[in-house]
Amino acid sequence: MPTTRATTEHRSAVRTLLRLWPYVRPVRARLFTAAFVAVVASCTGLVIPLVLKWMVDGPVADRDPAGVWRGALYLLLLGIAEAVLFGIRRWLVARPLSHVEAEMRAGLYRHLQRLPVAFHDRWASGQLLSRGTTDLMLLRMFLAFPLTFLLVNGVTILVGVVIMLLQDWVLGLVILGPAIPVMWTCVVFERRYAEVARRAQDQVGDLTTVVEESVLGIRIIKGFGRHRSQARAFHRLSGTLRGTELRKARLLAAIWGVIVTLPEVAIGAALVLGAVQVADGALSAGTLVAFLSTALALRWPVDSIGFLLAMSQEAATATERYFEVMDEQPEDVVGREPAARPGADGVPHFSGTGAVPRGTTARGLSGSDGLRFENVSFRYPDAPPDSPPLLTHIDLHIRPGESMALVGATGSGKTTLTALVPRLHEVTSGRITLNGTDITAMPRAELRAKVAVAFEEPTLFSTSVGENVLMGAADGAEKADLDRALAVAQAEFAHALPQGTDTRVGEQGLSLSGGQRQRLALARAVVGRPEFLVLDDPLSALDVHTEAAVEAALRQVLADTTALIVAHRPSTVLLADRVALLSGGRIAAVGTHHELLRGSAEYAHLMSGEQQEDSR
């Protein structure tokens, strides 16, 4: 998992939250209307103390029952109006904010699909899941409540203070006494709470990762009896998160203690001083009632400051975490420019600028050139700068229609080399061409339409067998294409499943055996009749008889495509026209299987099964 915990000491919550504006802008009219309605509703509540003043100094003092009932009617109407206005505010924000959350979640998902494999290698899936679920829920709650009520309560407090000062400025100053210590407490609280909130959200991501890995790896956990150790790991992380949440609760309790206690003391002091003034005849009873009613009406706006600030800080850290992912450059931005090379006129020319028709080359548009690796070197992006590259000066040419087997010791970089062809990783230097066109000059969609890949570890999705296989075909593929691919991969077992090829295979395809998953992955690679085929040890999980049947059918496919096949067994090597030996990060030898057996001791050693060391 990457170190993504950003420091919050110098982070401006307002500046961070402003990054949400592009998502909020389409629904700004409803949000502004909702805020205005909420301000009107809150200020409507402040009219009630003025009605009470009129009732006490008027009908009550004059012993006028009709006037009291009229005042009660005014109070009832004001209460109903306030409730209706708040209901309208909630109706105004519910639909647009659910749309904002859905758009942000969809945007995150689309962006994750476009990020390079190197990004996904670094990030724990639980951290990504928590950003797409918990964090976005926090943002929706912030936009629905704290964002509006920070404004509404601020306006309400301002209007209420003006009303109290107009009633009696001395009592008003008494009420304003706690303002400075409350503001100082809020500043300190905001800084400390931001740090703890970020820590808690990161820990939720870590906990999500543990849960996800435990579910996906339940067979390993049960098979090795490791449920207790996994439970200990979960409880350890859960305990850490609990401690952080308690720290958040203590901070919130502290600010609430200050925000609630000081205004209450000020109201008590104003009550005593006001009662003395009424007794001396310097203040009317109705004015004191109106003043104290206004002060009590402001208790909620003042008391809510603490948790509104807390929710705002959590929203700010959620925004940070969301944009940590969204700020990552997608692979179509990360790609290198194609290397320039001198043309016949001595002026550098790029090897290609876009799509080239199938069966043509960038040089003359007259024929195929196959797959070429030209002085290719590769080092993982997160490797130390002074570390040697995994692959060095790879020069290899796979001619059109030819099959090349790639052989090497475990960890020699075979899988990494094959991943460079569809640009799952970017070459560090050198270039790879398809029919003369530099792959970095091709749109990725076009490149991956030309190159089909079957990985050593077959990954299936929680859909039907047919949908999994047809992921490798263009839109509009027919059942005949599916049946042909299943036949090539010797995966006709799919027809015998309960719902045939419509049978869902379950998460990760774990309802199938390893060999069945591998055959479906191979069918997925060949279903689209690709121009170039990259197979990473595609037969490793098959038994001898099934392997022989798959090889016989695969030979027909290889006759019509240009293929690079990672191989560990002689039977797989014999599928290829030629063999390349990868050793020490370089291509050590190229030739037919029999030529390398005679001329390369290392190759003969590998094919004999005696090479077992892990050299990576």
C-alpha positions in Angstrom: 0.0 0.0 0.0 1.4 3.4 -0.9 2.1 6.1 1.7 -0.8 8.4 0.9 -1.4 9.9 4.3 -1.2 13.6 3.5 -0.3 16.0 6.3 -3.1 18.3 7.3 -1.2 20.9 9.4 -1.0 23.5 6.6 -4.1 22.4 4.6 -6.9 24.8 4.2 -10.2 23.1 4.5 -12.0 25.8 2.5 -9.5 25.5 -0.4 -9.8 21.7 -0.3 -13.6 21.8 -0.3 -13.7 24.3 -3.2 -12.4 21.4 -5.4 -15.9 20.0 -5.2 -17.3 23.0 -7.1 -17.2 21.4 -10.6 -19.4 18.6 -9.3 -21.8 20.9 -7.5 -22.0 23.6 -10.2 -24.7 21.7 -12.3 -27.0 21.7 -9.2 -26.0 25.0 -7.8 -29.4 26.6 -8.4 -31.3 24.1 -6.2 -28.6 24.3 -3.5 -28.6 28.1 -3.4 -32.4 28.0 -3.3 -32.3 25.5 -0.5 -29.9 27.7 1.5 -32.1 30.7 1.0 -35.2 28.9 2.1 -33.3 27.6 5.2 -32.2 31.1 6.1 -35.7 32.4 5.8 -37.0 29.5 7.9 -34.3 30.2 10.6 -35.1 33.9 10.6 -38.8 33.1 10.9 -38.0 31.4 14.2 -36.5 34.7 15.4 -39.8 36.5 14.9 -41.4 34.3 17.6 -39.6 36.2 20.5 -40.9 39.5 19.1 -44.4 38.1 19.1 -43.9 37.0 22.7 -42.8 40.5 23.6 -45.9 41.9 22.1 -48.1 39.4 24.0 -46.4 40.0 27.4 -46.4 43.8 27.2 -49.8 44.0 25.4 -52.6 41.4 25.9 -51.1 39.8 29.0 -50.4 43.1 30.7 -53.8 44.4 29.7 -55.5 41.2 30.7 -56.9 40.7 27.2 -57.7 37.0 26.5 -58.6 37.6 22.9 -55.3 39.2 22.3 -53.5 36.2 23.9 -55.4 33.8 21.7 -54.5 36.0 18.7 -50.8 35.9 19.7 -51.0 32.1 20.1 -52.4 31.8 16.6 -49.5 34.0 15.3 -47.0 31.7 17.1 -48.7 28.6 15.6 -48.5 30.0 12.1 -44.9 31.0 12.5 -44.0 27.4 13.8 -45.8 25.8 10.8 -44.1 28.1 8.4 -40.7 27.3 9.8 -41.4 23.6 9.6 -42.7 23.8 6.1 -39.7 25.8 4.9 -37.2 23.3 6.4 -39.1 20.5 4.7 -38.8 22.3 1.4 -35.1 22.7 1.9 -34.7 19.0 2.5 -36.7 18.2 -0.7 -34.6 20.6 -2.7 -31.3 19.0 -1.8 -32.1 15.3 -1.7 -32.2 14.5 -5.4 -29.4 16.7 -6.7 -27.0 15.6 -4.0 -27.6 11.9 -4.7 -26.8 12.8 -8.3 -23.6 14.5 -7.3 -22.5 11.5 -5.3 -23.4 9.1 -8.1 -21.4 11.3 -10.6 -18.4 11.4 -8.4 -18.5 7.7 -7.8 -18.8 7.0 -11.6 -16.0 9.4 -12.3 -13.7 7.7 -9.8 -14.5 4.3 -11.3 -13.9 5.5 -14.9 -10.6 7.1 -13.7 -9.5 3.9 -12.0 -10.0 2.0 -15.3 -7.7 4.4 -17.1 -4.9 4.5 -14.5 -1.8 2.4 -15.3 -1.1 -1.0 -13.9 1.8 0.5 -11.9 -0.7 2.6 -9.9 -2.8 -0.5 -9.0 0.3 -2.4 -8.1 1.0 0.3 -5.4 -2.4 0.9 -4.0 -4.3 -1.4 -1.7 -7.8 -2.2 -3.0 -9.4 -1.4 0.4 -8.1 2.1 0.2 -9.7 2.6 -3.2 -13.0 1.0 -2.0 -13.2 3.3 1.0 -12.7 6.3 -1.2 -15.5 5.3 -3.5 -17.9 4.4 -0.7 -17.3 5.9 2.8 -15.6 9.1 1.7 -18.2 9.9 -1.0 -21.0 9.3 1.6 -19.3 11.8 3.9 -19.2 14.4 1.0 -22.9 13.9 0.3 -23.7 14.4 4.0 -21.5 17.6 4.1 -23.2 19.1 1.0 -26.6 18.2 2.4 -26.2 19.6 5.9 -23.0 21.2 7.2 -22.4 23.3 4.1 -25.9 24.8 4.3 -26.1 25.2 8.0 -22.7 26.8 8.5 -24.2 29.6 6.4 -27.7 29.4 7.9 -26.5 29.3 11.5 -24.0 32.1 10.8 -26.8 34.4 9.4 -29.1 33.3 12.2 -26.6 34.2 14.9 -25.8 37.6 13.3 -29.5 38.5 13.0 -30.2 37.2 16.5 -27.4 39.3 18.0 -28.7 42.4 16.2 -32.2 41.8 17.6 -30.8 41.3 21.2 -28.7 44.5 20.9 -31.7 46.4 19.8 -33.7 45.1 22.8 -31.0 46.0 25.3 -27.4 46.7 24.4 -26.0 46.0 27.9 -27.6 42.5 28.0 -26.4 42.0 24.4 -22.8 42.7 25.4 -23.2 40.1 28.2 -24.3 37.5 25.7 -21.4 38.4 23.4 -18.8 37.9 26.2 -18.0 34.2 25.3 -17.5 35.0 21.6 -13.7 35.3 21.7 -13.0 32.1 23.7 -15.4 30.2 21.6 -13.8 31.3 18.4 -10.3 30.5 19.7 -11.5 27.0 20.7 -12.9 26.5 17.2 -9.6 27.4 15.6 -7.6 25.0 17.8 -10.3 22.2 17.4 -10.2 22.5 13.6 -6.5 22.0 13.4 -6.4 19.0 15.7 -9.6 17.4 14.4 -8.4 17.5 10.8 -5.4 15.4 11.6 -7.3 12.8 13.6 -10.1 12.6 11.0 -7.6 11.9 8.2 -6.0 9.2 10.3 -9.4 7.6 11.0 -10.3 7.5 7.3 -7.0 6.0 6.3 -7.5 3.3 8.9 -10.9 2.5 7.6 -9.2 1.9 4.2 -6.7 -0.4 5.9 -9.5 -2.3 7.6 -11.4 -2.6 4.4 -8.3 -4.1 2.8 -8.0 -6.8 5.5 -11.7 -7.7 5.2 -11.5 -7.9 1.4 -8.4 -10.1 1.4 -9.9 -12.4 4.0 -13.0 -12.9 1.9 -11.1 -13.5 -1.3 -8.5 -15.7 0.4 -10.9 -17.7 2.6 -9.8 -21.0 1.0 -6.2 -20.3 2.0 -7.2 -19.1 5.5 -9.3 -22.3 6.1 -6.8 -24.6 4.4 -3.9 -23.5 6.6 -6.0 -22.9 9.7 -5.0 -19.3 9.9 -8.4 -17.9 10.9 -7.1 -17.0 14.4 -4.2 -15.0 13.1 -6.4 -13.2 10.6 -8.8 -12.5 13.4 -6.0 -11.1 15.5 -4.9 -8.9 12.6 -8.5 -7.6 12.1 -8.9 -6.9 15.8 -5.6 -5.1 15.9 -6.6 -2.8 13.1 -10.1 -2.5 14.5 -8.7 -1.6 17.9 -6.5 1.1 16.4 -9.4 2.6 14.5 -11.5 2.5 17.7 -8.8 4.4 19.5 -8.7 7.0 16.8 -12.5 7.4 16.8 -12.4 7.8 20.6 -9.8 10.6 20.1 -12.2 12.2 17.7 -15.0 11.9 20.3 -12.8 13.5 23.0 -12.0 16.4 20.8 -15.7 16.9 19.9 -16.7 16.6 23.6 -14.1 19.2 24.5 -15.3 21.8 22.0 -18.9 21.0 22.9 -18.1 21.6 26.6 -16.8 25.0 25.8 -19.4 26.0 23.2 -22.3 24.9 25.4 -21.0 26.0 28.9 -19.9 29.5 28.1 -23.1 30.6 26.3 -25.2 29.0 29.1 -23.3 31.0 31.7 -23.8 34.2 29.6 -27.5 33.5 29.4 -27.7 33.0 33.1 -25.9 36.2 33.8 -28.2 38.1 31.4 -31.2 36.6 33.1 -30.1 37.8 36.5 -29.1 41.3 35.3 -32.3 41.5 33.2 -34.5 40.5 36.2 -32.8 43.2 38.3 -33.6 45.8 35.6 -37.2 44.7 35.4 -37.5 45.0 39.2 -36.1 48.5 39.0 -38.5 49.4 36.2 -35.6 50.0 33.7 -36.7 47.2 31.5 -40.1 45.8 30.5 -41.0 42.2 31.2 -41.9 41.7 27.6 -38.4 42.9 26.5 -36.7 40.6 28.9 -38.8 37.7 27.7 -38.1 38.6 24.0 -34.4 38.9 24.8 -34.1 35.6 26.6 -36.3 33.8 24.0 -33.9 35.1 21.3 -30.9 34.0 23.2 -32.4 30.5 23.7 -33.3 30.4 20.0 -29.6 30.9 19.2 -28.6 27.9 21.4 -28.9 25.4 18.6 -27.0 27.5 16.0 -24.2 28.0 18.6 -24.2 24.5 20.0 -24.1 23.0 16.4 -20.9 24.8 15.6 -18.8 21.9 17.0 -20.2 19.0 15.1 -20.7 21.2 11.9 -16.9 21.9 12.0 -16.2 18.3 12.7 -18.3 17.1 9.7 -16.6 19.8 7.5 -13.2 18.6 8.5 -14.1 15.0 7.7 -15.5 16.2 4.4 -12.2 18.0 3.7 -10.1 15.0 4.4 -12.5 12.8 2.3 -12.1 15.4 -0.5 -8.3 15.1 -0.2 -8.5 11.3 -0.3 -10.8 11.4 -3.4 -8.6 13.8 -5.3 -5.4 11.8 -4.4 -6.7 9.2 -6.8 -8.3 11.6 -9.3 -5.0 13.6 -9.6 -3.1 10.5 -10.7 -2.4 10.7 -14.4 -4.2 8.2 -16.5 -2.2 6.0 -18.8 -3.1 7.9 -22.0 -1.3 10.9 -20.4 1.5 9.0 -18.9 2.7 7.4 -22.2 5.9 8.4 -23.8 6.3 10.2 -27.1 7.5 7.9 -29.9 11.2 8.1 -30.4 12.4 10.1 -33.4 14.7 8.4 -35.9 16.5 9.8 -39.0 14.7 9.4 -42.3 16.2 9.0 -45.7 16.6 12.8 -46.0 18.5 13.0 -42.7 15.6 14.7 -40.9 14.3 12.9 -37.8 10.9 11.3 -38.4 8.5 9.7 -35.9 7.7 6.1 -36.4 3.9 6.7 -36.5 1.2 9.2 -35.5 -1.9 7.1 -35.1 -3.8 4.2 -36.5 -2.4 2.2 -39.4 -4.6 -0.2 -41.4 -4.2 -3.8 -40.5 -1.6 -5.6 -42.7 0.3 -2.4 -43.5 3.3 -0.7 -42.0 4.1 2.9 -41.1 7.0 2.9 -43.4 5.5 2.0 -46.7 1.9 0.9 -46.0 2.6 -2.2 -48.2 3.2 -5.1 -45.9 3.5 -6.4 -42.3 6.6 -6.2 -40.2 5.4 -8.2 -37.2 6.4 -7.4 -33.6 9.7 -5.8 -32.8 11.5 -5.0 -29.6 14.2 -2.4 -30.4 16.8 -1.8 -27.6 14.1 -2.0 -25.0 15.0 -1.6 -21.3 12.6 -1.5 -18.4 12.8 -0.6 -14.7 9.8 -0.5 -12.4 8.7 3.1 -11.7 9.1 2.7 -7.9 12.5 1.0 -8.1 15.5 2.9 -6.7 17.1 5.1 -9.3 20.4 3.4 -9.0 19.1 -0.1 -9.3 19.8 -2.1 -12.4 16.9 -2.4 -14.9 15.0 -5.6 -15.0 15.3 -5.8 -18.8 18.2 -4.4 -20.7 18.7 -3.8 -24.4 16.1 -6.3 -25.6 16.2 -6.7 -29.4 13.8 -9.2 -30.8 11.8 -9.6 -34.0 8.8 -11.8 -34.3 8.0 -12.0 -38.0 4.4 -11.7 -39.3 2.5 -15.0 -38.7 5.4 -16.4 -36.6 5.1 -17.8 -33.1 7.9 -17.0 -30.7 8.4 -18.9 -27.4 9.9 -16.9 -24.6 11.9 -19.1 -22.2 13.9 -18.1 -19.1 14.4 -18.9 -15.4 11.8 -18.0 -12.9 11.9 -14.3 -12.2 13.9 -13.5 -15.3 11.3 -11.0 -16.5 9.3 -12.9 -19.0 5.9 -11.8 -17.7 7.1 -8.2 -17.5 8.3 -8.3 -21.1 5.0 -9.6 -22.4 3.2 -6.8 -20.3 5.1 -4.2 -22.3 3.4 -5.2 -25.6 -0.2 -4.0 -24.6 1.4 -1.2 -22.6 0.4 -2.5 -19.2 3.8 -1.1 -18.3 5.7 1.6 -20.2 9.2 0.8 -21.5 11.9 2.8 -19.8 13.9 3.2 -23.0 13.8 1.8 -26.5 10.6 1.1 -28.4 8.2 -1.7 -29.4 6.6 -1.6 -32.9 3.6 -3.5 -34.4 3.9 -3.6 -38.2 6.4 -0.8 -38.0 4.3 1.5 -35.9 5.6 2.5 -32.5 3.0 1.4 -29.9 3.3 4.7 -28.1 2.0 6.4 -31.2 -1.1 4.2 -31.3 -4.3 4.9 -29.4 -4.5 2.4 -26.6 -7.9 1.2 -27.7 -6.5 0.4 -31.1 -3.4 -1.2 -29.7 -5.4 -3.5 -27.4 -7.8 -4.4 -30.2 -4.8 -5.7 -32.1 -3.1 -7.5 -29.2 -4.9 -10.1 -27.1 -3.4 -11.3 -23.8 -3.8 -14.5 -21.7 -2.2 -14.1 -18.3 -0.6 -16.8 -16.3 -3.1 -16.1 -13.4 -6.5 -16.3 -15.1 -8.9 -13.7 -13.8 -12.7 -14.1 -14.2 -15.5 -11.8 -13.3 -18.7 -12.4 -11.4 -20.7 -12.7 -14.7 -21.6 -15.6 -17.0 -19.1 -17.8 -18.8 -20.1 -16.3 -22.1 -19.7 -12.7 -20.9 -16.2 -13.5 -19.5 -15.1 -15.0 -22.8 -16.6 -12.4 -25.0 -14.8 -9.6 -23.2 -12.0 -10.4 -25.6 -14.1 -9.8 -28.7 -15.4 -6.7 -30.3 -19.0 -5.6 -29.7 -21.5 -7.6 -31.7 -19.7 -10.9 -31.4 -21.9 -13.8 -32.1 -22.5 -17.2 -30.4 -20.5 -18.9 -33.2 -17.4 -16.9 -32.1 -18.0 -18.0 -28.5 -18.3 -21.6 -29.5 -15.2 -21.5 -31.7 -13.1 -20.0 -28.9 -14.4 -22.5 -26.4 -13.5 -25.3 -28.8 -9.9 -23.9 -29.3 -9.4 -23.7 -25.6 -10.9 -27.2 -25.0 -13.5 -25.5 -22.7 -16.6 -27.2 -24.0 -17.3 -28.1 -20.3 -19.0 -24.7 -20.2 -21.9 -26.2 -22.2 -22.5 -28.8 -19.5 -22.8 -26.2 -16.7 -26.3 -25.8 -15.2 -27.2 -22.8 -17.5 -24.6 -23.6 -20.1 -22.6 -20.5 -21.2 -25.1 -18.3 -19.3 -23.9 -19.9 -16.0 -22.4 -17.3 -13.6 -19.0 -18.3 -12.4 -19.0 -16.5 -9.1 -16.4 -14.1 -7.7 -13.0 -14.5 -9.2 -14.3 -17.6 -10.9 -13.5 -19.7 -7.8 -16.5 -22.0 -8.5 -14.3 -23.5 -11.3 -11.1 -25.4 -11.1 -7.8 -23.8 -12.0 -7.6 -25.6 -15.3 -11.1 -24.5 -16.2 -10.4 -20.9 -15.4 -7.2 -21.0 -17.5 -9.0 -22.5 -20.5 -11.7 -19.8 -20.3 -9.0 -17.2 -20.1 -7.4 -18.7 -23.2 -10.7 -18.7 -25.0 -11.1 -15.0 -24.1 -7.7 -14.3 -25.7 -8.5 -16.0 -29.0 -12.2 -15.2 -29.4 -11.5 -11.9 -31.2 -9.1 -13.4 -33.8 -6.4 -11.0 -32.8 -3.6 -9.9 -35.1 -1.1 -10.3 -32.3 -1.4 -12.8 -29.4 0.6 -12.7 -26.1 0.2 -15.8 -24.0 1.8 -16.0 -20.6 2.3 -19.7 -19.9 -1.3 -20.4 -20.9 -1.3 -24.2 -20.3 0.4 -24.4 -16.9 -2.8 -25.6 -15.0 -3.8 -28.3 -17.5 -3.4 -32.0 -17.3 -1.3 -33.8 -19.9 -4.3 -35.0 -22.0 -6.1 -31.6 -22.0 -2.8 -29.8 -22.7 -2.3 -32.0 -25.8 -5.8 -31.3 -27.1 -5.5 -27.5 -26.5 -2.1 -27.5 -28.2 -3.6 -29.2 -31.3 -6.4 -26.7 -31.5 -4.1 -23.8 -30.7 -1.8 -24.5 -33.6 -4.6 -23.6 -36.0 -5.0 -20.2 -34.2 -1.2 -19.5 -34.2 -1.1 -20.2 -38.0 -3.1 -16.9 -38.5 -1.5 -14.7 -36.0 1.8 -13.3 -34.7 2.3 -14.7 -31.2 4.7 -14.3 -28.2 4.3 -17.3 -25.8 5.9 -17.5 -22.4 6.7 -21.2 -22.0 8.2 -23.4 -19.3 7.6 -26.9 -20.7 9.0 -28.4 -23.9 5.4 -29.2 -25.1 4.5 -25.5 -25.0 7.8 -24.5 -26.6 7.1 -26.9 -29.5 4.0 -24.8 -30.4 6.4 -22.0 -31.5 8.4 -21.6 -34.7 11.3 -20.1 -32.8 12.5 -19.7 -29.2 14.1 -16.7 -27.4 16.1 -17.3 -24.3 15.8 -14.5 -21.7 18.7 -14.5 -19.3 20.1 -11.7 -17.1 17.6 -9.3 -18.4 18.8 -9.8 -22.0 17.9 -12.0 -24.9 20.8 -14.5 -24.7 19.9 -16.7 -27.7 17.3 -17.1 -30.5 16.7 -20.1 -32.6 14.6 -23.2 -33.0 14.0 -25.5 -30.1 16.5 -28.1 -31.4 19.1 -25.5 -32.3 19.0 -24.1 -28.7 19.2 -27.5 -27.2 22.4 -28.1 -29.1 23.9 -24.6 -28.8 22.8 -23.3 -25.4 23.7 -25.1 -22.2 21.4 -22.8 -20.2 18.4 -23.6 -22.4 19.1 -27.3 -22.3 19.3 -27.0 -18.5 15.9 -25.2 -18.4 14.2 -27.7 -20.6 15.6 -30.6 -18.5 13.7 -29.3 -15.5 16.9 -28.9 -13.4 16.7 -25.1 -13.2 14.7 -24.3 -10.1 16.3 -21.2 -8.6 14.4 -18.0 -8.3 16.6 -15.4 -9.8 14.3 -12.4 -9.6 
